[in-house]
C-alpha cells in the first residue's frame, strides 16, 4: 500500500550531503532528500511523542543506536538490525534554490563562535514536494495507524538540519481501518 504525501518547507530546509564544489560548506544532498532521512525523522518524531505521553497504546525503546534497540512497536514498524520493518519511504528529488551564510553557535553560552561563518544550500520556505510511504500489505490497522501518527508528529518535529515541514496525506488507507480521528492529516496543519 502506498501513502502519497505532499510536503511543504516551513523554514529553510537542508538535508546535508557531500560536495566537490568549494562554494558551500554544507551542500544539499545531490540525490534530493533520501527516503531514509524522511523515515528516520518519522521514527524519531513518533518515538518522542510516545515517550512524552502524547501517543498511547504503543511502545518505543527510544533508541537510535542500533545495538541498544529493543523489541517495541516503533522498531517493529520502522525496523532494527536483523529485523526489517513494514515501512519504506521513497525519497524525493528536490533541488536547493538558495545559499545562506550562517554562523556557528556555542552550545554552552549560545554566542557566536569567532570566525565560524559557513555557507549552506537550502530549499526556501514554502517550497512544496512529494514523497511516498510504502507500507507492507501484511500490516495491521494498528501498525498503519503508527505510520500515520509518525507523519502527524513529523509536522511538529524537524527534518534534515533543523528544517520544519508541514505535510498532508493525499490518501488515508485502507477502507477496513478506522482512521477518522486522523482526518486532519488530509489538510495542512500550518496554513
C-alpha positions as CSV (number, residue, x, y, z in Angstrom):
1,X,0.0,0.0,0.0
2,X,1.3,3.5,-0.9
3,X,0.6,6.6,1.1
4,X,1.1,9.7,-1.0
5,X,2.4,12.7,1.0
6,X,2.6,16.3,-0.1
7,X,5.1,18.3,2.0
8,X,6.0,22.0,2.2
9,X,9.1,23.5,3.7
10,X,8.2,25.9,6.6
11,X,11.7,27.0,7.1
12,X,15.0,26.8,5.1
13,X,15.5,23.1,4.6
14,X,18.8,21.3,4.2
15,X,19.4,17.6,4.1
16,X,23.2,17.5,4.1
17,X,25.4,15.7,1.7
18,X,29.0,16.0,0.4
19,X,30.1,18.4,-2.2
20,X,33.1,18.7,-4.5
21,X,32.5,22.3,-5.1
22,X,34.1,24.8,-2.8
23,X,31.4,27.5,-2.8
24,X,29.3,26.0,0.0
25,X,30.3,24.3,3.3
26,X,27.1,22.3,3.7
27,X,25.7,21.1,0.4
28,X,22.3,19.8,-0.1
29,X,22.3,16.0,-0.8
30,X,22.8,15.5,-4.5
31,X,20.0,12.9,-4.6
32,X,17.5,15.3,-3.0
33,X,16.0,14.0,0.2
34,X,16.8,10.4,0.7
35,X,13.9,8.2,1.8
36,X,16.0,7.0,4.8
37,X,16.2,10.6,6.0
38,X,12.4,11.0,6.0
39,X,11.9,7.6,7.5
40,X,14.4,8.4,10.3
41,X,12.7,11.7,11.0
42,X,9.3,9.9,11.1
43,X,10.7,7.3,13.5
44,X,12.2,10.0,15.8
45,X,9.0,12.1,15.8
46,X,6.7,9.2,16.8
47,X,9.3,7.9,19.4
48,X,9.3,11.3,21.1
49,X,5.5,11.6,21.0
50,X,5.3,8.2,22.7
51,X,7.9,9.0,25.3
52,X,6.2,12.3,26.1
53,X,2.8,10.5,26.6
54,X,1.2,12.2,23.6
55,X,0.6,8.8,22.0
56,X,-0.9,5.9,24.0
57,X,-1.1,2.2,23.3
58,X,2.3,2.0,21.6
59,X,5.8,1.3,22.8
60,X,9.1,2.8,21.9
61,X,12.6,1.9,23.1
62,X,13.6,5.5,22.2
63,X,16.9,4.3,20.8
64,X,18.7,5.3,17.6
65,X,21.9,3.4,18.4
66,X,21.3,0.0,16.6
67,X,23.0,-2.1,19.4
68,X,20.6,-0.6,22.0
69,X,17.3,-1.1,20.2
70,X,14.8,-3.4,21.9
71,X,11.6,-5.0,20.8
72,X,9.0,-2.3,20.6
73,X,6.2,-1.2,18.3
74,X,8.3,1.5,16.7
75,X,11.1,-1.0,15.9
76,X,8.6,-3.5,14.5
77,X,7.2,-0.9,12.2
78,X,10.4,1.0,11.2
79,X,12.9,-1.9,11.6
80,X,16.0,-2.5,13.5
81,X,19.2,-4.6,12.9
82,X,18.3,-8.0,11.6
83,X,14.6,-7.1,11.6
84,X,13.1,-5.5,8.6
85,X,10.3,-3.0,9.3
86,X,7.0,-2.8,7.4
87,X,7.5,0.7,6.1
88,X,9.7,2.2,3.4
89,X,9.9,5.8,2.3
90,X,10.7,6.7,-1.3
91,X,12.9,9.8,-1.4
92,X,12.1,13.0,-3.2
93,X,14.1,14.7,-5.9
94,X,14.3,18.3,-5.0
95,X,16.9,20.9,-5.8
96,X,18.1,23.6,-3.4
97,X,17.3,27.1,-4.6
98,X,19.3,29.3,-2.2
99,X,22.6,29.6,-0.3
100,X,22.6,31.1,3.1
101,X,25.5,32.3,5.1
102,X,25.2,31.3,8.8
103,X,27.3,31.4,11.9
104,X,28.0,28.5,14.3
105,X,26.8,29.0,17.9
106,X,28.4,27.7,21.0
107,X,26.2,25.3,23.0
108,X,27.5,26.4,26.4
109,X,26.7,30.1,26.1
110,X,24.6,30.4,22.9
111,X,27.1,33.0,21.5
112,X,28.6,33.0,18.0
113,X,31.9,31.2,17.6
114,X,34.7,33.5,16.4
115,X,35.5,33.0,12.7
116,X,32.8,30.4,12.2
117,X,30.7,31.6,9.3
118,X,29.6,28.9,6.9
119,X,27.5,28.6,3.7
120,X,24.6,26.2,3.4
121,X,22.5,25.2,0.4
122,X,18.8,25.3,1.3
123,X,15.3,24.8,-0.1
124,X,13.4,28.0,0.5
125,X,10.3,28.1,2.8
126,X,7.0,27.4,1.0
127,X,8.7,25.0,-1.5
128,X,6.4,22.0,-2.0
129,X,7.4,18.5,-2.8
130,X,6.0,14.9,-2.7
131,X,7.1,11.6,-1.3
132,X,5.6,8.1,-0.9
133,X,5.4,6.0,2.2
134,X,5.2,2.3,1.3
135,X,3.6,0.0,3.9
136,X,3.6,-3.7,3.5
137,X,0.2,-5.2,2.7
138,X,0.5,-7.5,5.7
139,X,0.5,-4.5,8.1
140,X,-2.3,-4.4,10.7
141,X,-4.5,-1.4,11.2
142,X,-2.6,-0.7,14.4
143,X,0.7,-0.7,12.6
144,X,-0.7,1.6,9.8
145,X,-2.0,3.9,12.4
146,X,1.5,4.2,13.9
147,X,2.9,5.1,10.5
148,X,0.1,7.8,10.1
149,X,0.8,9.1,13.6
150,X,4.5,9.3,12.7
151,X,3.6,11.6,9.8
152,X,1.3,13.7,12.1
153,X,4.1,14.2,14.6
154,X,6.7,14.9,11.9
155,X,4.8,18.1,11.4
156,X,5.9,19.0,14.9
157,X,9.4,17.8,14.6
158,X,12.3,18.5,12.2
159,X,13.7,17.2,9.0
160,X,17.4,17.3,8.0
161,X,19.4,20.1,9.7
162,X,16.7,21.6,11.8
163,X,14.2,22.2,9.0
164,X,10.5,22.3,9.7
165,X,7.9,20.9,7.3
166,X,4.2,20.7,7.0
167,X,2.6,17.8,5.2
168,X,-0.7,16.4,4.2
169,X,-1.6,12.9,3.2
170,X,-3.3,12.5,-0.1
171,X,-4.9,9.2,0.7
172,X,-5.8,7.6,4.1
173,X,-5.5,3.8,3.7
174,X,-7.4,1.4,3.8
175,X,-11.2,1.3,3.9
176,X,-11.3,-1.6,6.5
177,X,-9.5,0.5,9.2
178,X,-11.0,3.4,11.0
179,X,-8.7,6.4,10.8
180,X,-11.4,9.0,11.1
181,X,-9.6,10.6,14.0
182,X,-6.6,11.3,11.7
183,X,-8.6,13.2,9.0
184,X,-6.6,16.3,9.9
185,X,-3.7,14.7,8.0
186,X,-5.6,15.5,4.8
187,X,-5.0,19.2,5.4
188,X,-2.0,21.4,6.0
189,X,-1.5,21.9,9.7
190,X,0.3,25.3,9.4
191,X,-1.7,27.1,6.7
